[in-house]
Amino acid sequence: MNALTLPDIAAQTSAQAQPALDFVGMQQIALPVQLAGMPLACRVDAGVSLDDASARGIHMSRLYLALEALEHQPLTLPAVKRVLRQFLDSHEGLSQRAYLNLRGELLLKRPALVSPLAGWKAYPVALNTRLDATGFHVELQLTLGYSSTCPCSAALARQLIQQRFVDDFAGKSLDHADIIDWLGSSQGILATPHSQRSEARLQLHLDPTLQELPLLHWLDSAEAALGTALQTAVKRADEQAFALANGQNLMFCEDAARRLHQTLREQDGLQRFALEVVHAESLHAHDAVARSHWSRPA
């Protein structure tokens, strides 16, 4: 045997037919890309099906090297599709399906509500793609945090405040200055509604012909629909504005899910979606959850 010829065990064939495998490849590959104009340190799963019953394995190094085309470049669907096509071309006769999944945390600098301050927020994001005989399939997963104030709790707090007002001013003539002082005291506002940090998880099935990913637009639209996006750096004026936003956007989990559902239906580039909102209850020791889904009519 020629000393320069290295054995390729994966290329060996088996005399006996073996079952096909749905996925063979690698996961947790580190890969730097650009998404929404920001660097994103991704973890990548890359693989193909193994459909040749006589083949022992695939050529994983070919998948790994194909990922170089995405390094430090804007992440677009055409670029991902080209990599998936390279996966299949480099495994011609072995594989009929190719997979590429990327996930990471997108860091976006978000302004405060009123003051000139700004800070960084992390948005978990995942892009799951597949190329096979049925076409190019793309799912984008986004997670965003927001605050939710319970409408029932707000109504109960208002009732207590009303009753305290009746008790404190019973039989007295109403004086404007006294009322202002009462409203600004803890004696008057003796109850507050409960709020909780909440989370929306979006699964967006994208039009595979999209040339660009309008990720920022989808995130901004979702946060605008909810009205109470989590903040970063704040001054007291921002905290007051946030309290106002919560008071103007009282939400059960059902309300939040319906707001997001309506907003996502209006977005271009989506074929279908599923969503879940989770309100981490501050009253109960359990979470409140609502889910919804939609498909664009054929």
Salt bridges, closest charged atoms under 4 A:
ASP22 OD1 - ARG97 NH2 3.68
ASP45 OD2 - ARG103 NH1 3.05
ASP51 OD1 - ARG97 NH1 3.81
ASP89 OD1 - ARG85 NH1 3.84
ASP132 OD2 - ARG130 NE 2.78
ASP132 OD1 - HIS137 NE2 3.67
GLU139 OE2 - HIS205 NE2 3.28
GLU199 OE1 - ARG201 NE 2.72
ASP220 OD1 - ARG110 NH2 2.90
GLU223 OE1 - ARG110 NH2 3.40
GLU223 OE2 - LYS121 NZ 3.21
GLU276 OE1 - ARG201 NH1 2.82
GLU276 OE2 - ARG291 NE 2.63
